[in-house]
Amino acid sequence: MSLFLGAWECGLSEATGQLAGQFVALTRSLLDSGSVGDVLERVVYATREIVPGADLVSVTLRSEDGAFHTPVETDQVASDLDQLQYRFGEGACVEAARPAGPAMAASDDLGEDPRWPRFGPAAAALGFRSLVSTALLPEATSPQLSGALNVYSRRPRGIPQQDRDVLLLLATHASLAVATTQAVTKGELREAQLREALDSRDAIGQAKGILMARRGVSPEEAFDLLRRTSQELNVKLREVAESVTASLD
């Protein structure tokens, strides 16, 4: 008995260590991701690799108008299964993706599940019997966009409890990575917009100075000349200013 327990504990420790290593690798890859789409793509393929019963994986996102869509999936069939839930308004992914929905929605046998009388039989007809959807955390600021990480299995009870616990961790990783990526993207966008605004101001200021010196006009008259030229040529004011400064070269 003690030998059996020792072997079991050794196997459990080895499996736990392997899983921990996979999560470390996933975390590193998510931190290296450059966009929200890249983050989600890495999450779905990591989920398919980490969760033994995962035959298909997809992500559901809910837009500002409340509509659901599938931006990333491991196979087109996963998107088709998601679309069935969106159309019928029933199923694990639409429940978990709602901001007030459960942290997790699941079915061990879609063909026999009375909760989803239209989606369940349709999914079973396509050869998929189990589904687990784990909520992606909504954004902290309004509008609170939300979503779900969806895992489909061809087997009844194909996603046992221990794998659902792993899915909760994966969904948390995905949520944090998406939030971080969005924050970085917004920050970079604001920085780029600020740089562009400063560059535009500098270019316009230089052009005004040139016109004032060449034509003996006031700052207001120089700016008005730039503005009218921009409107007549249908060219951005900054481009007109840069053309003026380039004429000195």
Disulfide bonds with the S-S distance in Angstrom:
none
